[in-house]
Amino acid sequence: MNFKYKLVKNPITGEIDSITHNIDSGHKQSIPIVVDNTDYQQFLEDIKNEGFSIVEGPTVGVTTAYTIARQAEYPPIEDQLDKIYHSGVNAWKADIKAIKDKYPKTQVGVTTVSAVPSWVQTALDEKIASDQKSSYLAAVERLKQPRLKLGTPYLESVWDPSNNTYFDQTKYKDVPDPNDPDVVRDEAFRDEAQATIDGTPQSIIDSINT
């Protein structure tokens, strides 16, 4: 399977310190694990949208195929012929068999990969929470803006007989046609903002208000 991202261990420290982004056409990009890095944030965004199936854990070991391992350990052909000449075919066979037994045919070239570490999920959860906060705050500010369908707001001093005093009341003038494109667009934006607010978890709202 071709993964979109590959976690990479530092060969010296043994810690995961970068991410390889497998871009189309075989091009690869190295991404540092830095919260403020835009490519790292895109890494988390892609996981949020596509799931963890696009990420491969770090390589922890590589087993050499038996053919390669045997070839590397066989003596040069001249030394093998000398062995046969001086010690006989059986002695030579014993040496060769020891190498074959050391690297059986069941040994194949296998790359061992560990699971994606839990800190990636934690980082993703933090990003999701941060995005939800930003979206919620932007939606609240959007609903604070004047509603175009109501017209232009103005204050009018109105008599309150119960309190025997005047008070300022917001009224509207120049009410536009409800089918005006700007009004329709404004209402759509407001509906979207309200949906964002309604869909924000209470825990996120509480974290903003505390």
N, C-alpha and C positions, 0 to 999 in steps of 0.2 A: 504493500500500500504506500502511495506517495503522500506523505504528510505535508501540510502547509508550513508547519513550524516544528523545529527540533530543538529541544533543550540541550545545552552543551556544558560539559564539565570542564573546569580549569584543570589541565594536566598536572599542575603543581600543587594546588590546594585541594583538588578533588571536589570543590564546591561548584554548583551550577552558577555561572556568572554571565552567560550570554544565551541568545536564542538565534538560531539560524532560520531565516525566512526563505523558503524555497519559492522563488518567484518564477513565473512562466519563462519558458525558453531556457531552462536550466540555470538561470541566474540566481545567485544566492546572496543574501544580505545578512550581515551580523548585527544583531540588536542588543544593546546593553540592557541589563535589568536595572533600569533607573526610572523611578516613578514619573519624573517630569519629561522623559523622552517621548516624543510623539509617536515613534514607531512602536515603542513598548505599549503605549496606550492603545494603539491600533491592534496590537496582538491581543490584548484583553477584549477589545471591542469585537474582534472576529470570533473569539471563543464565545462571547455572549450571544452572537448572532448564529453561529454555526455549530457550537458544541465542542466538547473536548476531543471529538474524533479527529480534529485537524491538528492535534498536538501529539508529538512522540516524545517520550521520556528520554533521559540521557543514556548513552551507551555505557555499559558497565564492564563489558568484556567481549572479546572476539576469539572464537575458536578457529584455528587454522585447519583447512581441509586436509584429510589424510594424505592425499597425493602430494601436496606441497610440503607437508611436514616430513614425509618420508624422503622426498627428493633432497631436502636440505640436509638430511642426516646421512644419506648414503655416502660412503667413501668415494673418492675419485675412481674411475674405472681402472686406472693403472694400479691403484692400491688393492682393488678387488682381485685383479689378476695375480698380483704378487701373493695374496692370501691363498689363492687356489694353488699356486705353484709350490709355495713353501709348506702350507698346512693341509692342503687337500680340499676337495669340493665340499665335504661335509662340514668342515670348519667354516668355510665361506658361507654355506647355507645357514649355519647357526647364527652367524653375525647378521645376515640379512633378515632372518626370521625374527631376531630380537627387535629389530627396527620395525618390522611389520606388526609385531605384537604390541609394540609401544604405541603405534598409531594405527588402530584398526580401521577397517572400511566404514564402520559405523560413525566414525568421526568425520563430520562434515563442517564446512565453513559456516559458522553460526555467529551472528551478532546478538549479544544479550543486551536487552534494553529494560531499564527499570520503569516502574509506573510514574506517571506525572505526579510530582510531589504535591502535598496538600496546600502549600503556600500559594500555588497558582489559583486554587479555588478561593482562598482567603483574599488574594489580591483582586480577583474578579468580583467577589461580594462587595468589597470596599468601593470598587469603581461603580458598580450598579447603584449602591447607596448614594455615592457622590452625584451621579447622573440624575438620580431621582430628586435629590435636593435641588439641584440646579434647575431642573424642569419645573418643579413645584414653585420655586421662587419666581421664575420667569412667568409662569402662568398667573400667579397672584398679581404681579405687576401689570400684566396684560389686562386683567379685569378691572384694574384701578383706572384705566384710561377711559375717557368719555365715550359713551355709546352713541355711535353716529345716528342710529335710527331714532333717537330721542330728540335730535336737533342740537342747537347751540344752547348750552346752559347759561343761565344768568340768575342773579339773586334779586328777589323782590321783597321789600319790607311789607309784612302782612300783620294785620291787627289780630291779637289773640285776646278775645273778650274774657276768657276764663282767668287769665293772668293780668288783664288790663294793661297790656303792653304790646309793642311791636316786636316781631322777630323776623330774621332773614330766612326766606324759603327759596329753594332752588326750583326754578321753572325753566321751560325750554321754548325756544322760538326757531323759526326756519326749519321746521321738521321736514326731512327729505322724503322722497318717494321710497317706500319700502323695497321696491324692485331696483333701486339704484345700485349699479355694480359695486360701488364702494361700500354701501350699506350691507349688501349680501356678503361681501368679502369679510367685512368687520364682524358680522354675526357668526360666520364660519370660524373665524379665529377665536372668537369668544367661546364658542361651543367646544372647540378643541382645548382651550385653556381650562375650561370647567371640567372636561373629561380627564385632563391630566391631574387636576386637583382631586377629583373624586377617586382616581385610581392610585393615588399615592398612599402607601401603607401608613397607618397611624404612627408606627414607630419612627418613620422618617420625619413626619410632621412634629412629633414630640421632640426629636433631636434638634430640630430647628428652633423650637420655641423655648428650649431650656438652655 
